[in-house]
Amino acid sequence: MDRSILLDRDALARHLNLYDEDILWSYDPVRGVFRWALGDGDLIAFPGGEHDAGAPSRRMAEETESFAKGLASGRAEPPHNCVLRREIHFKYRGGEFHAEIAALFVSPHDGPPRSLIGITRNTTRQKRLENALTKSESLYRTLLKTSPDAILVIDAEGDIIKSNNRAEKLLGEPRSDMIGKNCGEFLAGAGIAELKKMAHDAGEKETAEAAEFEIRRADGTTFTGEMTVSVMEEGSAEGDTFIAVLRDVTKKKKAERELAKSSERYELLIDSMNEGLVIIDKNGLFVYINRSATVIFEYTFEELLGRPAESVMDRENRKVLKTMLDHSRKPLAADRDFELSIKRKSGDRADLVLFPKGIYGRGGDYLGTFAVVTDVTEMKNARDERNRLADEIITIFLNRLSDREKELLSFLNRGYQWPSQKREICRLMDVFPGTLDKFMARIKKKLEMDDIHRILQITRERLP
């Protein structure tokens, strides 16, 4: 192969930057010869080395040769020392191929132009990068324009070099006036040093942590802002260009304070309840116990937290607990209370009444049960004592009655009405009406009439 093309590299180098992957070519219009060589000087036979007519290299060779012949056959006199360029692109195998052709007319000994030399450079990757950069810049502009947060681009001195629409509204100043202004004018009590530290920390931790600042608007009013700062990738080698994202969190902070106050009031209300309040999760474990409940159980909050609720009950009362929890799992179950007994920490028995309610998540999943707990131990003990005393009084009363008077009470226990069935009772007891009147008068004298029904109720099981 004619190596004369290599002698023209110096002529090309004077006008173009050559790379090793560039393909050099020359075209002699007189002889109609087209030659190729790689940029590093290795000769190649082109075209003809590839048999695939659709290959990018083959197509690139054809386009280049066509371009060279078109230039050489032009009627106008070829320009001296002027680089002629052309871009080509075509699709292949579902992809796109881009190349750039640069041509230069050369002449021997400063005579008229004799032939063409040039390079053909594959620019596919460069085009892809340019397209990606264009999309990235478009995305960046869209982000700046549509972001709900204020975005500021800040240089090493703390001066604002770019901002978005939201920053203009949030800081109350036109962007044209904001550009070039130092961000320290908006940061009450903070400066660029603190922003640099935040950016440095973000670079070290690979994440930008938010910090709160008191932000001063153009009109002098202030608000609480949450800001994240990071180093921009396209900044200088020292990493001295920052991007700050600012959000107004005044309402959020106010809501948090209100929520904290509400939570405190709620906890105060819960702890001041006379009744106990317990929350049992879906696994049957205590997850919350208020102050009154700790008094009832005689255990501290920490001692009961995470402990199975059934651990303070015997076998029979565990069955009641299970029934209660199963009941509260049903969202449409009717309200009802449950009575059960527990064993306090001291070992004493406590009688409780629980009013349960199920707790459900957003999806309707059962999460647990909270129950209002009332200690009825003293009330139940008082009721039992009252019944015991009543039984003693009735026993004493019955012991004072004669057998015939007890017989009269037995008839009344069987449902006979006094005095409408007086004659029938006289017949069954085989007594005169006057005698029956005396029996009833003596009973009334020994006990108030209003208590007779109570006595009858209690003595039903004692008299035949």
Secondary structure, DSSP 8 states (H G I E B T S, - for coil): --THHHHTHHHHHTTS---TT-EEEEEETTTTEEEEEETTS-EE--SSS---TT-HHHHHHHHHHHHHHHHHT-SS---SS--EEEEEEEEETTEEEEEEEEEEEE-GGG-S--EEEEEEEE-HHHHHHHHHHHHHHHHHHHHHHH-SSEEEEE-TTSBEEEE-HHHHHHHTS-HHHHTTSBGGGTEET--HHHHHHHHHHHHHHTS---EEEEEE-TTS-EEEEEEEEEE-TTS-TT---EEEEEEE-HHHHHHHHHHHHHHHHHHHHHHT-SSEEEEEETTSBEEEE-HHHHHHHT--HHHHTTSBGGGGS-HHHHHHHHHHHHHHT-TT-----EEEEEE-TTS-EEEEEEEEEEEE-TTS-EEEEEEEEEE-HHHHHHHHHHHHHHHHHHHHHHHHS-HHHHHHHHHHHTT--TTTTHHHHHHHHT--HHHHHHHHHHHHHHS-GGGHHHHHHHHTTT--
